[in-house]
Amino acid sequence: MPMANQTLGLFLAGDLMSARGVDQILPHPGDPRLYEGFVKDARDYVLLAEEQNGPIPHPVDFDYPWGVAMEEFAQRQPDLRLVNLETAVTIRGRPEPKGINYRMPPTNLQLLTVAGIDACSLANNHVLDWGEDGLIDTLDSLSAQAIACAGAGRDREAAEAPAALPLADGGRLLMFAVGLPDSGIPSYWAAGPTNPGVAFLPDLSRASLKAMAQRIHAASRPGDRVLVSIHWGGNWGFEIPPEQVAFAHGLIDAGVDVVHGHSSHHIKGLEIYRERLILYGCGDLLNDYEGIGGHRHYRSELGLLYFPTLDGEGRLLDLDLVPTRMRKLRLEYAEDEDARHWLLGTLNRECRGNACRFRTGAERAFHLDR
């Protein structure tokens, strides 16, 4: 039987976009050809970043892009590390006619293993950028590295199944993952009874919530804690639609302990509801947007590393947020002005209506002020 009151430390983050420029500086860069409207070579994204912040050494070691995150992992030792992997892991397939197609070769998947990533959400708008062949390669590559995944599979049953991650107390963390059309996932990417695809949620209706609750109840057993990873909403904008709030609350009411939302390229507000954590938008973890114009007032180069601690029943005990900045395609600690004024100020502004407030604490992190 699971031991009572065993705490669970997690690392959560937003989109891990390890293609294009990030992939090109790793030890085994893939084919740099792109099929975008303006940029045709992934190495140009490296050049843009260098024009912005100076020379970037390459090839780099696999831990280079993680930067200060590796220090935080070593210090905090989270029990599980979960990300939204927003790229196909393949050298096969044909690019989907969607304008931007992300992929990295399986030989660069050590980018995830070096950081000890335990599981990836794949229910997003880039995992099928290279078709079903690319998705199958992604699933096989993650499996070969013993990295669990949820949100995509060889058929609907596999795509909708949770990743069941064993815990030291004898229980499990069940990670479900779903994606919505407003994040850019086309409906034809939905997994079917016999075809590969993503766990596609057509809307945030009561019917969708009921279906999710039934899947969660069917898979759960005593001692489990449950996380739902959701790719929803557009890339830009701080507003949290009321239907997202209602759906997240409904998931918690149905027995979910953490709602892990992502898709926005910048941080959004979060909420503590019935002592459970709801992240509406985590921003990007890693990307190659350095030097790209547009939407700069959202400061997508600034981000947060999320370190929640849950009790044995899934309630939130503590939450530390580590402020970061992407520079030279690598995570650095955000400088004081960016950390205290922009990130902390934005976070507290966007959380004001949710009765959450954060303060600066020791060791650079923001702490939840309970």
N, C-alpha and C positions, 0 to 999 in steps of 0.2 A: 504494500500500500504506500502511496506517496506520503512523505514526511510533512507534517503540518508546518505552516508559516515559513517555508523556504522562500527566500527572496529570489528574484530573477532580474538580472541586469541586462539591458538590451542596448545595442547600437542601432539606430535607425537613421536613414538619410533619404534624400530625394533622388533625383535622376542621376544615375551613373552613365554618362554619355562618353564611352571609351573609344569611339570611332574617330575617323577623320584625323584631326591634328594630334589628339592624344595618342592614337594608334601609331602615327608616323614617327613618334619619338621613342617608341618602345623597341625592345631588341629585335622583334621580327615584324616590321611593318608590312601591312598588306598592300594590295594593289591600290595606288593612290588615285586612280581614275574616279571622278565623280560625275554625276548626271544631273547636276544642279543648273539653274538658269544662268548663273554668273560665274561660279567657281567650278573649275573642271579638274583641279588637282588638290588633293587633301593637304599636300605640303604647303599650299598657300595659306592655310589656317595657322600653320606654325610661323610663317613669315609675318602674318598679321600680328600675332602675339609678340613676336620679337620686335616689330616696329613700335609696339605699345610699351614694352617693358624691358627690352634688351635681349641679348643672345640667350638661347636655350641650348644646353648641351644635348646632343643625341648621337647615338642611342643612349638612353638612360637605363638605370636599373628599374626593375618593376615596382619598387617601393617609391620611386621618385615622385610620381603624381600625387601620392597620398600625403607626402610632406608631414605636416604636424599631426595629421590623423594617426600616424604610426606611434607618435609619442603618447597620444591620448589613449590608444589601445593598450599600450604597454603599461600605462599608469592605472587605468580603470579596469582592465581585464573584464570587459562585458561577457556575459555567458553566451550570448548569441549576437551575431552581426548580420543585419538584414538590409538589403538595398533593392532599388528598382533598377534592373539592368536594361537600359534603353538602347540596345544595339543587338543585331544578330551576330552570332559567333560562327562564322562560316567563310569559306572561299568559293562556295558554289552559288548557284541560283542566278536568277535574272532580276535586275532592279525593278521594283514596283514603280509604275508611272505616277509617282506622287511628289516629285521634286527634290526631296532629300531622302537619302538612303544610307543608313548607318550599318557598318559591319566592322568586325575585327577578326583576324584569323585565330583559330584555336590555339596556335602557338603563343599567342599573347595572353591567354587566359590566366597565366600566372599573375597578372595584375590583380585578380581577385583572390587567388590563394595566398599571395604574400601578405595580404591584409586580413587573412583569416575569415573571409566572408562565408557565412554558413548557408545562406539561402537568398535567392533572388526572386522578386516578382517579375513575371514576364508578360503580364497583361497590360501592354502599352502599345503605342502607335508606331513603334520601330522594330519590334521583334520579328515581324514578317516583311521587312523591307526587301528581303531577297527571296521571297516566296516560301512555299512549303519546304523546299529542299533546305533553304537557309534555316528555317525553324527546326527541322529535324536535326541538322548539324548542331544547332545551339543546344537542344535537349541532350544530345549524345555527348557533346563536349563538357557540359556542366556535370553530367552523370559520371564521366570519366575522371573528373576532378573531385568527386564526392561533394559537390555543391548542390544542395537541394533547390527545387524551384516549384513555383505554383503560378497558375494563371495562364498557362499554355500547355498543350499536349498533343498527342497523336490523334485524339478524338475528344469529344465533349466530356466524357467521364473523366479522362485523365486531366484535361484542362481545368475542370472545376474541382478536382480533388485538392485537399490541402497538403502542404508540406508538413509532415509530422516530425518535429525536432525533439529528440529525447532530452530531458532535463535531469539534473543531478538528484532531484527529490523523487524520481521515479515517475513523474508525470511527463507531459509533453506540451510543447508550444505548437498549436496548430496554426499555420499561416495560410489563409485563403487569399487569393488575388483575383480581382476583376477589373475590367476596363470599360469605360463608357464612350459613346460616340462623340460627346462634346470635347474629348481630349484628342480627337483626330483619328480614332480607330474606325476604319470602315466596317460596315456591318458584315460584309462578305468575308472578313477575317475571323468571324466567329467559328469556333470549332463545332463540327457536326457529329452525328452518331458514328461516322466512319472516316471523317476527314480531319486533318490537323488544323489547329487554330488556337485562338485565345478564348478565355472565359469572358464572354461578352455580356455586359449588362445593358439592355437597350434603353433603360431609363431608371429614374429613382422613384418609381411608383410604389404603391402598397403591394402590388403583385410581385414586383422585383424584390422588395424587402422580405415578403413572405417566403419566396423561393430561396433566398439566401439563408434565412433563419432555419428553414427545413434542412438545408445541406449542412449547416453548422451543427444542428442538433443530432443529425444522423451520424456525423463523424466524431462527435465529442464523447468523452467518457470522464468519470470523476477524476479529479486531479489535473485535468488539462487547463491550460490557459490559451486564449484564442485571440489572434490578431487578424484583421482584415486589411489588406493592402489594396487601395483603390486609386486607379489612374482616372482622374476626372477633371473637367473644367479646362479652360484655355490656358495659354502660356503666360499671359500678362493680366494683371489686375488684382487688387487686394480684396475686392468684394467676395463674400462667401454667400452663395445663393441660399435662400431659406430651405429649398428642397434638399441641399446637401446637409444642412443642420438637422433637418427632420430625419433623413436617412441614417446619419451617423448616430443620432439618439436612438433610433429604432434598432440599430445593430447592437448597441450597448444593452438596451432593454431585452434583446434576444439572447444575451449571454456573452457578447464579445467584450474583451478586456481592453484592446487597443485598436483604434481606427487610424491607419497609416495612409494619409492622403498625399498624392503627388501629381504633378503635371506642370504646375506653375514653375517658371524659371527664376522665381524669387520667393523669399519666405512669405508666408501668410500667417494669419492668426491661428491660435489653437485654443482648446477648451478642455476643462475637466468637468465631465458630466457623470454624476453618480460615482464619483471617485475613480473614474476611468478616463484615460487619455485619448483625446481626439486631435490629430494633426490634420489640418485641412489642406495644407500645402507646404511641403518641406523645402522647396527650392531645388536647385541643382547641387549635386555633390561634386562631380567633375564634369567639365565641358571644355570646348575649344572656342568659346565666344569672345575671348580676349581680343581686343582690337576691332571687333565688329561694331558698327554704329547702330543707332536705333534703340529705343527703350532704355536708354542709359539711366533715366531717373528711377528705374526699378532696381538698379545696382545688382544685377545678376551675378557679378563677380564676388559679392559678399554672401556668405551662407552660414549655416549652423550645423554642427554635429550634435545629434540628439541622443542623450544618454538617460533614458528613463529606468527607474527601478520599481518593480512590482512586488507586492506581497504574495503570499501563498494562495490568495483568492483572486489575484489579478488586479487588485486595487493599486492605484499609483501611490507609491511611498515618497518618491523624490524624482526630480527632473533637473538635470544639468544640460545646458546648451552652450557649446563651445563656438565662439564666433570665428569665422575663417574668411580668407580672401584668396581667390584664384589668381595667381601671378606666375608667369612663365610656365603655364600649364601645370601648376603645382599648388597644393594647398599650403597657405601660410596662416599664421594667426592674424586676424584683422587688427590693424593698428588702432590705437586708443580712440581716435576721433571717429573712425568708422564703427568700431565696436560699441562704444558707449552711447554715441549720439545717433548714428543711423540705425544700426541693427537693434540695439536695446530700445531706442525711441520708437522705431517702427513696430517692434514686437509688442510693446506695451500699448501703443495706440490701437493696434489691430485686435488686441485681446481685451480691450477695455470693457466691451459689452459682455464678455464671457467671465467676468469676475476673476481673471487671472492677471497676476502681475509678477514681473521678474526684476531681480536686483543683481548688481554685480557682486561677485564673491571672490574668494581666493582662487588662485590657479586659473585665472582668465575666464572662467565659466560664468554664465548667467544662471542664477538659482531661482527656482519657483518660490515665490514669497507666499507661504500658506497662511 
